[in-house]
């Protein structure tokens, strides 16, 4: 964060707008990372529920927009997991859960850092607002 020693209201306003722009962009990124973390958790939960089933069990598979198709579980001891760059690999259930949990933990750490940065931006904006208020109060007392 830049120091706010500059008492020029226009400069302070520009700094405030920049912090606000960065905060809005960061909030959008936080939303996307949060959705990815939730997706990982849903996958882990689904795998755990499927572990309770037997091969040949019938289930419903989501196809989007709240719609499902019926399917029979043929093989439940393997999971195809996306490992990045558009590559998916067949893994055992424990390996798949471990990959997904590790990914979720990484996303949670990223979210924590992003939220810290967002808090710093908010503090910066508050400091600018306080400085502008002090300038306005000083200007008012100087005119009286």
ZAZA-597694 format. One record per residue (C-alpha): residue in three letters; chain; x, y, z. Coordinates in pm, 1 decimal. Last residue first. Layout:
BEGIN
+------+-------+----------+----------+----------+
! zaba ! mimar !       px !       py !       pz !
+------+-------+----------+----------+----------+
!  ALA !     A !        X !        Y !        Z !
...
+------+-------+----------+----------+----------+
//
This chain:
BEGIN
+------+-------+----------+----------+----------+
! zaba ! mimar !       px !       py !       pz !
+------+-------+----------+----------+----------+
!  UNK !     A !  -1478.0 !   3029.0 !   1013.6 !
!  UNK !     A !  -1298.4 !   2956.1 !    688.3 !
!  UNK !     A !  -1003.8 !   2780.0 !    853.9 !
!  UNK !     A !  -1238.2 !   2563.9 !   1061.2 !
!  UNK !     A !  -1404.9 !   2443.7 !    741.8 !
!  UNK !     A !  -1074.2 !   2369.9 !    570.0 !
!  UNK !     A !   -948.9 !   2176.8 !    871.2 !
!  UNK !     A !  -1272.8 !   1973.8 !    880.8 !
!  UNK !     A !  -1240.9 !   1899.5 !    511.2 !
!  UNK !     A !   -877.5 !   1794.7 !    550.7 !
!  UNK !     A !   -966.4 !   1574.3 !    847.6 !
!  UNK !     A !  -1249.1 !   1413.7 !    648.2 !
!  UNK !     A !  -1008.2 !   1354.6 !    358.2 !
!  UNK !     A !   -758.5 !   1191.1 !    596.2 !
!  UNK !     A !  -1028.3 !    972.2 !    749.4 !
!  UNK !     A !  -1147.7 !    864.3 !    403.2 !
!  UNK !     A !   -788.7 !    787.9 !    302.1 !
!  UNK !     A !   -738.7 !    576.8 !    614.6 !
!  UNK !     A !  -1067.2 !    396.9 !    549.4 !
!  UNK !     A !   -961.0 !    319.7 !    192.3 !
!  UNK !     A !   -629.4 !    181.2 !    312.8 !
!  UNK !     A !   -805.0 !    -29.3 !    575.9 !
!  UNK !     A !  -1035.5 !   -171.0 !    307.0 !
!  UNK !     A !   -734.7 !   -250.9 !     87.3 !
!  UNK !     A !   -567.2 !   -426.1 !    379.1 !
!  UNK !     A !   -882.9 !   -627.8 !    443.4 !
!  UNK !     A !   -893.7 !   -731.5 !     77.3 !
!  UNK !     A !   -530.6 !   -840.9 !    102.3 !
!  UNK !     A !   -613.5 !  -1054.7 !    405.9 !
!  UNK !     A !   -915.1 !  -1199.6 !    220.5 !
!  UNK !     A !   -691.6 !  -1287.8 !    -73.5 !
!  UNK !     A !   -438.9 !  -1457.2 !    153.6 !
!  UNK !     A !   -711.5 !  -1665.2 !    322.0 !
!  UNK !     A !   -866.5 !  -1752.2 !    -12.2 !
!  UNK !     A !   -528.8 !  -1873.9 !   -140.4 !
!  UNK !     A !   -490.4 !  -2091.9 !    168.3 !
!  UNK !     A !   -841.6 !  -2234.3 !    115.7 !
!  UNK !     A !   -758.6 !  -2304.4 !   -251.0 !
!  UNK !     A !   -447.2 !  -2496.0 !   -147.6 !
!  UNK !     A !   -649.1 !  -2696.6 !    106.4 !
!  UNK !     A !   -911.3 !  -2773.6 !   -161.0 !
!  UNK !     A !   -642.9 !  -2899.4 !   -400.0 !
!  UNK !     A !   -492.3 !  -3119.8 !   -127.0 !
!  UNK !     A !   -838.7 !  -3254.8 !    -46.4 !
!  UNK !     A !   -906.2 !  -3327.5 !   -413.9 !
!  UNK !     A !   -575.6 !  -3509.1 !   -461.1 !
!  UNK !     A !   -625.3 !  -3705.9 !   -137.2 !
!  UNK !     A !   -982.3 !  -3800.4 !   -229.1 !
!  UNK !     A !   -862.6 !  -3924.4 !   -568.3 !
!  UNK !     A !   -582.3 !  -4126.1 !   -409.9 !
!  UNK !     A !   -822.9 !  -4287.0 !   -160.2 !
!  UNK !     A !  -1071.4 !  -4373.9 !   -439.2 !
!  UNK !     A !   -805.7 !  -4520.1 !   -668.5 !
!  UNK !     A !   -701.7 !  -4299.0 !   -956.3 !
!  UNK !     A !   -784.5 !  -4267.1 !  -1325.8 !
!  UNK !     A !   -615.6 !  -3962.1 !  -1471.5 !
!  UNK !     A !   -755.7 !  -3646.3 !  -1627.1 !
!  UNK !     A !   -549.7 !  -3394.5 !  -1824.4 !
!  UNK !     A !   -698.3 !  -3060.1 !  -1928.8 !
!  UNK !     A !   -392.4 !  -2869.8 !  -1804.7 !
!  UNK !     A !   -460.9 !  -2991.6 !  -1452.9 !
!  UNK !     A !   -491.1 !  -3316.4 !  -1257.4 !
!  UNK !     A !   -856.6 !  -3379.7 !  -1343.5 !
!  UNK !     A !   -960.2 !  -3692.2 !  -1155.5 !
!  UNK !     A !  -1115.2 !  -4012.0 !  -1293.3 !
!  UNK !     A !  -1225.1 !  -4221.7 !   -996.1 !
!  UNK !     A !  -1174.0 !  -4593.8 !   -941.1 !
!  UNK !     A !  -1320.5 !  -4837.8 !   -685.4 !
!  UNK !     A !  -1681.4 !  -4773.8 !   -781.1 !
!  UNK !     A !  -1705.7 !  -4965.4 !  -1107.8 !
!  UNK !     A !  -2040.8 !  -5026.8 !  -1275.3 !
!  UNK !     A !  -2263.6 !  -4788.8 !  -1087.2 !
!  UNK !     A !  -2591.9 !  -4790.8 !  -1275.5 !
!  UNK !     A !  -2721.8 !  -4462.6 !  -1405.6 !
!  UNK !     A !  -3042.5 !  -4262.9 !  -1397.5 !
!  UNK !     A !  -3021.6 !  -3919.1 !  -1551.6 !
!  UNK !     A !  -3050.2 !  -3591.5 !  -1364.7 !
!  UNK !     A !  -3163.3 !  -3232.2 !  -1418.5 !
!  UNK !     A !  -3113.2 !  -2938.4 !  -1181.2 !
!  UNK !     A !  -2976.0 !  -2719.7 !  -1459.0 !
!  UNK !     A !  -2690.3 !  -2963.4 !  -1519.0 !
!  UNK !     A !  -2638.4 !  -3333.6 !  -1598.9 !
!  UNK !     A !  -2656.5 !  -3462.7 !  -1242.2 !
!  UNK !     A !  -2622.4 !  -3841.2 !  -1210.0 !
!  UNK !     A !  -2895.4 !  -4042.2 !  -1039.6 !
!  UNK !     A !  -2813.2 !  -4375.7 !   -881.4 !
!  UNK !     A !  -2859.3 !  -4747.5 !   -932.5 !
!  UNK !     A !  -2632.8 !  -4989.7 !   -750.3 !
!  UNK !     A !  -2446.1 !  -5235.4 !   -973.6 !
!  UNK !     A !  -2122.1 !  -5211.5 !   -777.7 !
!  UNK !     A !  -2201.8 !  -5153.0 !   -412.4 !
!  UNK !     A !  -2257.9 !  -4817.2 !   -246.9 !
!  UNK !     A !  -2094.5 !  -4675.5 !     66.8 !
!  UNK !     A !  -1790.3 !  -4557.6 !   -129.7 !
!  UNK !     A !  -2031.9 !  -4356.7 !   -346.1 !
!  UNK !     A !  -2113.0 !  -4135.1 !    -46.7 !
!  UNK !     A !  -1743.9 !  -4066.8 !     19.1 !
!  UNK !     A !  -1687.1 !  -3992.2 !   -349.4 !
!  UNK !     A !  -1979.2 !  -3747.7 !   -345.7 !
!  UNK !     A !  -1843.7 !  -3572.9 !    -34.8 !
!  UNK !     A !  -1499.9 !  -3535.7 !   -193.2 !
!  UNK !     A !  -1653.3 !  -3401.9 !   -516.4 !
!  UNK !     A !  -1869.8 !  -3155.7 !   -322.3 !
!  UNK !     A !  -1562.5 !  -3038.0 !   -129.0 !
!  UNK !     A !  -1369.7 !  -2981.0 !   -451.8 !
!  UNK !     A !  -1662.3 !  -2783.5 !   -597.3 !
!  UNK !     A !  -1679.1 !  -2572.0 !   -281.2 !
!  UNK !     A !  -1310.0 !  -2488.3 !   -320.8 !
!  UNK !     A !  -1366.8 !  -2398.2 !   -686.2 !
!  UNK !     A !  -1663.2 !  -2176.2 !   -593.3 !
!  UNK !     A !  -1448.4 !  -2000.3 !   -332.4 !
!  UNK !     A !  -1176.1 !  -1939.9 !   -590.2 !
!  UNK !     A !  -1431.1 !  -1777.6 !   -823.4 !
!  UNK !     A !  -1586.1 !  -1563.5 !   -549.8 !
!  UNK !     A !  -1244.5 !  -1454.7 !   -422.5 !
!  UNK !     A !  -1150.2 !  -1351.7 !   -776.5 !
!  UNK !     A !  -1458.8 !  -1132.7 !   -800.8 !
!  UNK !     A !  -1382.2 !   -980.7 !   -460.6 !
!  UNK !     A !  -1025.1 !   -911.7 !   -576.3 !
!  UNK !     A !  -1149.3 !   -718.3 !   -877.2 !
!  UNK !     A !  -1376.4 !   -511.7 !   -652.6 !
!  UNK !     A !  -1093.7 !   -447.8 !   -404.9 !
!  UNK !     A !   -855.1 !   -342.2 !   -682.3 !
!  UNK !     A !  -1106.8 !    -91.4 !   -817.9 !
!  UNK !     A !  -1173.1 !     41.8 !   -466.3 !
!  UNK !     A !   -802.6 !     77.6 !   -395.4 !
!  UNK !     A !   -760.6 !    264.4 !   -726.2 !
!  UNK !     A !  -1060.6 !    488.3 !   -648.8 !
!  UNK !     A !   -916.6 !    570.3 !   -305.3 !
!  UNK !     A !   -576.1 !    652.2 !   -453.3 !
!  UNK !     A !   -738.5 !    882.5 !   -709.8 !
!  UNK !     A !   -941.4 !   1051.8 !   -436.3 !
!  UNK !     A !   -628.1 !   1099.6 !   -226.3 !
!  UNK !     A !   -451.4 !   1259.2 !   -521.2 !
!  UNK !     A !   -747.4 !   1489.2 !   -577.9 !
!  UNK !     A !   -760.4 !   1577.8 !   -206.7 !
!  UNK !     A !   -392.3 !   1680.4 !   -205.2 !
!  UNK !     A !   -262.4 !   1599.2 !    144.0 !
!  UNK !     A !      7.3 !   1363.5 !     17.6 !
!  UNK !     A !    139.5 !   1169.9 !    315.9 !
!  UNK !     A !    -77.1 !    871.8 !    221.6 !
!  UNK !     A !    181.8 !    597.4 !    194.8 !
!  UNK !     A !    122.8 !    347.3 !    -82.5 !
!  UNK !     A !      0.0 !      0.0 !      0.0 !
+------+-------+----------+----------+----------+
//
